[in-house]
């Protein structure tokens, strides 16, 4: 059951009323299935390393829904420098990680609903409590995704996104 008014939750498999409030990418856009066989590459639900040279963290771009009760979110991948990735990895289960300053990164997920590419938008990765994905804040530009994160969207826009994504 999936349409802009009802869907089945991908986490709990329960029927939900209303459009999905989040969508996500399973891997950074540059990940290839063959990398899974390499010793210097790994993809988990939270972190990714490719060829020991490229490092990514999975986080959420949260967008306020002006006439709704919860935020809309995009599950995205962001590239990090090797030192910031190592720090993220070392602090992954540490409650003190919330005190970390934000890390710079490049958005590494293409969101097909935007006419302008979302790849390589500048971001700041804010670590949150253990068990919560990092918050991805886009630099304030005129890109539609950055504008939506800054200004919010309506439930009508959430339904429009659902229509676009569910119909391919």
N, C-alpha and C positions, 0 to 999 in steps of 0.2 A: 504494500500500500504506500504509494508515494505520489503526492501532488502538492500544489501550493497551499492546500488547506489541511491535509492530513499526511502523516508519514510514520514509518516505523523507526524508532530510535536505533542507531547503529551500535550504541553501547549496551543497552539493556534489552533490545529486541521487542520492546513494548510499543503498542500503537500510541501515537501522540496526535493531539489535535493541533492545528496550526502548522505553519511552515517550519521546516528545520531552522534552528537558530545558529547552526554552525556547520561548516564544511571544512574539509582538510585534505592535505596532500600526504600520501604515504611516504614520500621521500623527496629530497631536493631534486630539482629538474635535471641536474647533471648525473644523477645516480643511474647506473646501468645494471641490469640483473647479473651480468657476468662479474661485477665487482664482488659479489657475495662469495666468490670462490678465491678471492685474493686474501692473503694474510694481512696485508696492509690496508684493508678496507673493511668497514663494518657499518651496518645500518641497524639501529634499534628504534623503538618507538620515540625515543627522546633525542638521540645523538647520532651523528653520522660522520665517518671519516672515509675519505676516498684517496687511495694510493699513498696514504701517510702524509699527504700534502694539502688536502682540502678538508675543512672542518665545518660542521653545521650543527645547529641546535634547533629543535622543534619548539615553536612558541605560538602564541595567539595574538593576532591583530584584533583587538576588541573595538567594536563600533557601537556607540550608544544608540539605542532605539528610542526616539523621542516620545513616541506614544505607546511604548511597551514596558513590560516589567523586567526584562532582562536584556543584556547586551547581545548583539549579533557578533559572531567571531569567525575568523578565518584561521584555520590551523596551517601555519606556514613554516618553512625552513629558512634559516638565516645563516649565512656564512660568518664564521668568526676567525680571528687570527689564531695561530697555533697557541700562543700564551693564554689568550682568553678562553679558548676551548679547553686547554689543560686545567685552568682554574675552575671553569664550569664543571668539568668532570670531577675534579678533586672535591668540590663543595656540594655535589649533587644531593647527598643525603644529610648535609650539615645544616641545622636550623639557623646558623649564623649567616647563611648565604644571602638572606634578605638584606643584609647590610652592604652587600657589594654595590659598587657604583655600576651604572649601566655600561654595557659593552657595545662598541660600534659593530655593525654588521651590514651585509648586503642581502636584500631579499632574494631568495633563491627558489621561489615558487611562482609559477605563472598562473594568474587567476584569469580564466578565459572570459569572464563577464565584463572586463574592462577593455575598451578599444586600444588604449595605450598599454604597452607591456608593463607588467609589474616587476619584471626581473631587474635586479640591481638597483632597486630603490634603496636609498640610505635609511638605515634604521638604528635604533638603540634598543638593546635587549636588557630588560629589567627582570632580574631574578626575583621570584616570589617564594612563598613558603614551600617547604618540602611537600611534594605531592601535587603541586600546581605548576602548570607549564609557565615558562617565562612570558612576560608581557612584551610584545613587539610594538614599539612606537615608531611610526614613520616620521622622517624629517618633514617639517611643514612646507610642502610644495603645493603646486596647483594640480598635481596628479589626482584624478578622481578618488582613488583609494585613500590618499592622505587627507583630502577634503572631507570624505565621509567619516574618517576616524576623528577628525577635529570637530566637525559640525554635527555629526549624527545623521541618522536616516529614520525613515518612518516605517511602519509595518507594511505599508503598500510597497516600499522598496524591497523589504525582506521577501514579500510574496513574488515580486518581479524577479529577484535573484533566484528564488526557488524555481520559478517557471523556466528561466533560462538554463539552469543547471540540470533540472530533471528532464528537460526535453532535449538536452544535448545541443 
